[in-house]
């Protein structure tokens, strides 16, 4: 599993609805995971000055992230594999629950002994 970033243009006006957008993005990834694709939405980062929103995912492939973003209705510029440092915690209650569901559905054992 790798981490990916979806970059999308989001106007400052549209950003006011960002909270509901995150729910749609998360639900699309959860639905795709239930269908057998290893993908999980992690979080979003909005940069108002640049009118850009970054959506971060854990997934088995770039294609899985593209599919999740498309199902969420995101109009994205591009998708890239990214590397983040270990200081980022992926253990919130919501993420831990999603991880447990993902492992149960897909029986995924990450490399390196890490738990997602």
C-alpha atoms as a printed R data frame, in Angstrom:
    type eleno elety resid chain resno       x      y       z
1   ATOM     1    CA   UNK     A     1   0.000  0.000   0.000
2   ATOM     2    CA   UNK     A     2   1.220  3.459  -0.865
3   ATOM     3    CA   UNK     A     3   0.101  6.983  -0.145
4   ATOM     4    CA   UNK     A     4  -1.325  9.073  -2.984
5   ATOM     5    CA   UNK     A     5  -2.384 12.680  -3.388
6   ATOM     6    CA   UNK     A     6  -5.202 13.949  -5.577
7   ATOM     7    CA   UNK     A     7  -4.868 17.623  -6.514
8   ATOM     8    CA   UNK     A     8  -8.067 19.496  -7.332
9   ATOM     9    CA   UNK     A     9  -8.918 23.103  -8.039
10  ATOM    10    CA   UNK     A    10 -11.415 24.400  -5.468
11  ATOM    11    CA   UNK     A    11 -12.510 28.019  -5.607
12  ATOM    12    CA   UNK     A    12 -12.678 29.934  -2.347
13  ATOM    13    CA   UNK     A    13 -16.447 30.131  -2.727
14  ATOM    14    CA   UNK     A    14 -16.749 26.364  -3.256
15  ATOM    15    CA   UNK     A    15 -14.422 25.750  -0.311
16  ATOM    16    CA   UNK     A    16 -17.222 26.757   2.053
17  ATOM    17    CA   UNK     A    17 -18.876 23.451   1.181
18  ATOM    18    CA   UNK     A    18 -15.645 21.520   1.777
19  ATOM    19    CA   UNK     A    19 -16.976 19.742   4.868
20  ATOM    20    CA   UNK     A    20 -19.701 17.949   2.936
21  ATOM    21    CA   UNK     A    21 -17.232 17.246   0.132
22  ATOM    22    CA   UNK     A    22 -14.953 15.345   2.506
23  ATOM    23    CA   UNK     A    23 -17.854 13.092   3.505
24  ATOM    24    CA   UNK     A    24 -18.539 12.290  -0.157
25  ATOM    25    CA   UNK     A    25 -14.858 11.574  -0.789
26  ATOM    26    CA   UNK     A    26 -14.644  9.320   2.260
27  ATOM    27    CA   UNK     A    27 -17.844  7.451   1.382
28  ATOM    28    CA   UNK     A    28 -16.689  6.845  -2.196
29  ATOM    29    CA   UNK     A    29 -13.433  5.307  -0.951
30  ATOM    30    CA   UNK     A    30 -15.245  3.173   1.638
31  ATOM    31    CA   UNK     A    31 -17.683  1.902  -0.993
32  ATOM    32    CA   UNK     A    32 -14.863  1.012  -3.362
33  ATOM    33    CA   UNK     A    33 -13.067 -0.798  -0.530
34  ATOM    34    CA   UNK     A    34 -16.201 -2.813   0.217
35  ATOM    35    CA   UNK     A    35 -16.226 -3.850  -3.437
36  ATOM    36    CA   UNK     A    36 -12.746 -5.325  -3.081
37  ATOM    37    CA   UNK     A    37 -10.351 -2.507  -3.969
38  ATOM    38    CA   UNK     A    38  -7.786 -1.621  -1.315
39  ATOM    39    CA   UNK     A    39  -8.218  2.147  -0.962
40  ATOM    40    CA   UNK     A    40  -8.763  4.428   2.026
41  ATOM    41    CA   UNK     A    41  -9.281  8.190   2.208
42  ATOM    42    CA   UNK     A    42  -7.037  9.767   4.865
43  ATOM    43    CA   UNK     A    43  -7.622 13.525   4.891
44  ATOM    44    CA   UNK     A    44  -7.785 16.676   2.826
45  ATOM    45    CA   UNK     A    45  -5.740 19.870   2.886
46  ATOM    46    CA   UNK     A    46  -7.168 23.084   1.423
47  ATOM    47    CA   UNK     A    47  -4.805 25.892   0.385
48  ATOM    48    CA   UNK     A    48  -7.076 28.958   0.033
49  ATOM    49    CA   UNK     A    49  -4.402 31.200  -1.482
50  ATOM    50    CA   UNK     A    50  -3.862 28.728  -4.325
51  ATOM    51    CA   UNK     A    51  -7.504 27.593  -4.516
52  ATOM    52    CA   UNK     A    52  -6.240 24.032  -4.398
53  ATOM    53    CA   UNK     A    53  -7.333 21.056  -2.344
54  ATOM    54    CA   UNK     A    54  -5.197 17.975  -1.801
55  ATOM    55    CA   UNK     A    55  -6.939 14.700  -0.953
56  ATOM    56    CA   UNK     A    56  -4.679 12.055   0.572
57  ATOM    57    CA   UNK     A    57  -5.316  8.324   0.244
58  ATOM    58    CA   UNK     A    58  -3.727  4.976   1.106
59  ATOM    59    CA   UNK     A    59  -4.243  2.572  -1.784
60  ATOM    60    CA   UNK     A    60  -2.929 -0.404  -3.667
61  ATOM    61    CA   UNK     A    61  -2.536  1.573  -6.889
62  ATOM    62    CA   UNK     A    62  -2.834  4.901  -8.617
63  ATOM    63    CA   UNK     A    63  -5.777  3.506 -10.569
64  ATOM    64    CA   UNK     A    64  -7.649  2.720  -7.333
65  ATOM    65    CA   UNK     A    65  -7.254  6.339  -6.205
66  ATOM    66    CA   UNK     A    66  -8.380  7.665  -9.592
67  ATOM    67    CA   UNK     A    67 -11.489  5.494  -9.360
68  ATOM    68    CA   UNK     A    68 -12.265  6.632  -5.794
69  ATOM    69    CA   UNK     A    69 -11.808 10.301  -6.742
70  ATOM    70    CA   UNK     A    70 -13.949  9.897  -9.847
71  ATOM    71    CA   UNK     A    71 -16.724  8.197  -7.875
72  ATOM    72    CA   UNK     A    72 -16.599 11.056  -5.363
73  ATOM    73    CA   UNK     A    73 -17.174 13.493  -8.204
74  ATOM    74    CA   UNK     A    74 -13.832 15.235  -7.788
75  ATOM    75    CA   UNK     A    75 -12.674 17.237 -10.779
76  ATOM    76    CA   UNK     A    76  -8.976 16.680 -10.242
77  ATOM    77    CA   UNK     A    77  -5.888 17.931 -12.010
78  ATOM    78    CA   UNK     A    78  -3.706 14.902 -11.354
79  ATOM    79    CA   UNK     A    79  -2.912 12.061  -8.975
80  ATOM    80    CA   UNK     A    80   0.574 11.367  -7.656
81  ATOM    81    CA   UNK     A    81   2.199  8.849  -5.366
82  ATOM    82    CA   UNK     A    82   3.632 10.712  -2.370
83  ATOM    83    CA   UNK     A    83   5.893 10.000   0.583
84  ATOM    84    CA   UNK     A    84   5.106 11.461   3.991
85  ATOM    85    CA   UNK     A    85   7.126 11.298   7.156
86  ATOM    86    CA   UNK     A    86   6.256  9.079  10.092
87  ATOM    87    CA   UNK     A    87   5.284 12.091  12.213
88  ATOM    88    CA   UNK     A    88   1.858 11.934  10.567
89  ATOM    89    CA   UNK     A    89  -0.398  9.814  12.731
90  ATOM    90    CA   UNK     A    90  -2.758  7.416  10.996
91  ATOM    91    CA   UNK     A    91  -4.294  6.155  14.218
92  ATOM    92    CA   UNK     A    92  -7.327  8.338  14.884
93  ATOM    93    CA   UNK     A    93 -10.407  6.392  15.925
94  ATOM    94    CA   UNK     A    94 -12.025  6.835  12.523
95  ATOM    95    CA   UNK     A    95  -8.864  5.831  10.648
96  ATOM    96    CA   UNK     A    96  -8.271  2.863  12.948
97  ATOM    97    CA   UNK     A    97 -11.827  1.655  12.358
98  ATOM    98    CA   UNK     A    98 -11.431  2.091   8.602
99  ATOM    99    CA   UNK     A    99  -8.133  0.226   8.744
100 ATOM   100    CA   UNK     A   100  -9.722 -2.669  10.613
101 ATOM   101    CA   UNK     A   101 -12.516 -2.884   8.037
102 ATOM   102    CA   UNK     A   102 -10.019 -2.722   5.186
103 ATOM   103    CA   UNK     A   103  -7.833 -5.482   6.655
104 ATOM   104    CA   UNK     A   104 -10.894 -7.631   7.319
105 ATOM   105    CA   UNK     A   105 -12.210 -7.166   3.798
106 ATOM   106    CA   UNK     A   106  -8.886 -7.596   2.009
107 ATOM   107    CA   UNK     A   107  -6.682 -9.435   4.513
108 ATOM   108    CA   UNK     A   108  -3.907 -6.976   3.752
109 ATOM   109    CA   UNK     A   109  -0.561 -7.345   5.482
110 ATOM   110    CA   UNK     A   110   1.565 -4.276   4.702
111 ATOM   111    CA   UNK     A   111   5.246 -4.731   4.071
112 ATOM   112    CA   UNK     A   112   7.681 -3.688   6.740
113 ATOM   113    CA   UNK     A   113   5.455 -4.855   9.594
114 ATOM   114    CA   UNK     A   114   3.576 -1.561   9.779
115 ATOM   115    CA   UNK     A   115  -0.069 -1.469  10.714
116 ATOM   116    CA   UNK     A   116  -2.410  0.673   8.681
